[in-house]
Amino acid sequence: MSTPATAPLAIVEDMTIYHAAEQKQQLVAALAQADELQIDLSAVAEIDTAGFQLLILVKREAQRLGKRARIVAHSAAVREVVDFFNMAAEFGDPMLMPAPEA
């Protein structure tokens, strides 16, 4: 059985310390299932340092495995954090991504 080329994953809970352990398992498991993980964060209302660390972890794990992980949709909260840490080049420029419909 071959690995699918891409796998979508939508995170709908806040990416905070309260959800970090569960989301880490979710992200790593999804990455194991495909060559490219497309992460939709358009429903994330709040993201803290723990959530941002998860994004860095999944990017590094993807690189280690020769795979790709990318954010395909950002919420306003995610765009703000990515911009604050000056990581747009790493995760995709949030200014080029359309804002989710309200």
Secondary structure, DSSP 8 states (H G I E B T S, - for coil): ----SEEEEE--S-BSTTTHHHHHHHHHHHHHT-SEEEEEETT---B-HHHHHHHHHHHHHHHHHT-EEEEEEE-HHHHHHHHHTT-HHHH--GGGS-----
